Amino acid sequence: MGLAFGIPAGFFEEIGWMGFAFPRCGKNYPLFKTSVTPPEIPRGPVPFLVWLRTAHYPLLTLFMYAKCMLDEKDFQRKADAAFEDLKRRMLTAGDEHGFDVEGQSGKLEVLFEEPGEAKFVISPNTPVREIWVSALSTSFKLGWNELRNAFVHEKTGEDLRAVMSRVISQQLGAQVTL
């Protein structure tokens, strides 16, 4: 019975590490790009077990994963600083372009009355260490990028200010730069 649960659990753990953790960390830490499983798997049970123990998870790579994901306090500090900067910039732009910015309970809301009523929400998602933006019927997930020292949208490469500038500009139909 233990094998019936253990084997699928191990398989899904592999998918988590190889499909999520290593590729994500490889963007910020080049060491992860070298931690790919070698293409030749040795034949026979003993050489295979030795290869699996030594080649599959390089020891240094495992210790680097902890560095890749911010600890909770560090994330909160960086997210708070990003929110304060963004809020200050959006308040200035809001006075100029006619939208409101409200901050409460660790999140920011951007409220529009013209050209149509809309609300954008920017909030931290601490368990995954990301800032989530809900705007224009789309969700944008921004993770911390150590090299750029900013929260960056993985698909577009835009930082938080650039994403918000773009979506606010699209909402208003006029160029807004934060």
Secondary structure as GFF3:
##gff-version 3
##sequence-region A 1 178
A	DSSP	alpha_helix	2	16	.	.	.	ID=ss1
A	DSSP	pi_helix	17	21	.	.	.	ID=ss2
A	DSSP	alpha_helix	22	26	.	.	.	ID=ss3
A	DSSP	three_ten_helix	30	34	.	.	.	ID=ss4
A	DSSP	alpha_helix	45	55	.	.	.	ID=ss5
A	DSSP	alpha_helix	59	68	.	.	.	ID=ss6
A	DSSP	alpha_helix	72	97	.	.	.	ID=ss7
A	DSSP	beta_strand	100	104	.	.	.	ID=ss8
A	DSSP	beta_strand	107	112	.	.	.	ID=ss9
A	DSSP	beta_strand	118	125	.	.	.	ID=ss10
A	DSSP	three_ten_helix	126	128	.	.	.	ID=ss11
A	DSSP	beta_strand	130	135	.	.	.	ID=ss12
A	DSSP	beta_strand	138	145	.	.	.	ID=ss13
A	DSSP	beta_strand	150	153	.	.	.	ID=ss14
A	DSSP	alpha_helix	160	172	.	.	.	ID=ss15
###
